[in-house]
């Protein structure tokens, strides 16, 4: 392999694109016992910027409910610019869908925690996320959707 064909993978920059914190029922929420139900919705988006350069965005929505009322809602987009060159095609999906989100998640978790604390609530340290399992689940869903679409097209031709 020549020098310019060596595999390259690097994180160029981590940044916060969007952050939102809402606590619609304050100060009433503070007068209740703090036993919230926490829900985390998490997803990632990959955007190709130029050959070998990618932006990966982790999007998180964290909702804390207390007695059927929203205590707080945090929405966050944690991004990273990555270089990924000369990596075999079959490895690019896992690199962008597993490795990159794994690198971004600690920053997202810290930013969520910081917003929650600044909102006057107890610290919220999100549990680690298994991005490998999420990636494989997403790939299975895509395969199933493609298979169902193929089956539907095959039925129409008969």
N, C-alpha and C positions, 0 to 999 in steps of 0.2 A: 504494500500500500504506500503510495507516495504521501508526502507531507500534507498536501491539500485534500487528501481523501481520508485522513484520519477521522475517526468519530470525534465529534465535539458536542459537549453538553455543558451549558453554563447558565447560571442565573445572572442576568444583567442588572435588574432593578426590581425592587418590591415597592408597591405603592397602594394607597387607599384611594379608590375612585369615588366611592359613595358611602356615606354613613348617615344613618337616621336613627334617632331615639325618640320614642313617644311614651309618655306615661299619662294617659288620658284621665285617670281617676284619682290623681293626687289632689289634696293630701289625704283623702279618705282611705286610700290603700294602706297608708302608714299606720292606721288605727286598727288594722286587722292582724290576726296572727299570721306570721309569714311562713306559709306552707304552700308555695306555688306549684302549679303544674307547668313544667317547662317543655316547650316543643321546639325542636330544631329542624328546619327545612334547609337542606344544603344541596347545592348543585355547582357544576363547573362548566365553563364555556371556553373553548379554544378558538383563537382567531389567528390565522396566518397573516403576518404583516409583510414579510418578504421572504425570499428563499432562505430557509433555515432559521428564521426569527419568528417567534410565536408569543402571543399574549395569552396567558391563562388567567381566567377570572374565577375566583371562588365566590359564589353568591350565597349568603346566609340570611335567614329570617329566624329570629329567636323570639318566641312569644311566651310570656309568663302570665298565666291566668290564676286568679285568686277568687275563689267562690264565684265562678262563671263570669268574672269581670277581668278585663285586660289590665294587669298591673303595669307591664311595660312591653314594648315591641321594639326590637332592634333589627334594622336591615343594613347589611353591609356588603360591599363589593371589594374584596382584597385581590389585587392583581399582581402579576409578575411578568417581566419580559425575560424570555428564555431563548438561548441559542441552542439549536439541535440540528447538527449537520452530519451527513454521511452515516446516518443511523438507518439500519435496514427497516424497510417499510413495516414489517410485522412487529417491530419493536417500538415504532413511533407512537402507536396508540397507548401502550402501557407507560411510556415515558411521559407523554402529555396528560394522560388521564389518571395516572397513579403517582408518579414521582413528583411532578410539578405541584399538584394539590397537597401532597405530603409536606412539601417545602413551604407552602403558603399558609397552611392551617395554623401553625403556632402564632403567626402574626394576626390572623383573623381572630383567633381565640383571645389574644391579648387586647385587641381593639374592642371586642364585644365586652370583655370584663371591665375595661376602662370606662366605656359608656355607661354600663350598668351602675358602677360605683359612683360616677359623677351624677347620675340620676338619683342618688340617695339610697340605693338598694344595696343589700349584701353582695359581696363578690360572687361572680358566677364564672367558674372555671369549667368550660365545656369539656366533656369527656373526649378522649381521642377518637378519631374516626378511621375506620378501615376502608381507605380509598380503593384498595385492591378488590375487596368484595363488591363495593359500589360499581366499580368499572366492569367487573365480570357480569354483574346483574344487568347493567345497562346493555352490554354486548348481547346477552341472551335475549333481552327484550327486542333489540333491533333485529336479531336473527329470526325470532318468532314473528315479528311484524312482516318481515320480508317473505317468510315462508307462507304466511296467511295471504299476503298479497299475490304471491305466485299461485297459490291454490285457487284463489278467486279468479285470476286471469285464466287459469287452465279450465275452470268450469265454464267460463264465458265462451271459450273456443269450441266446446263440445255441443 
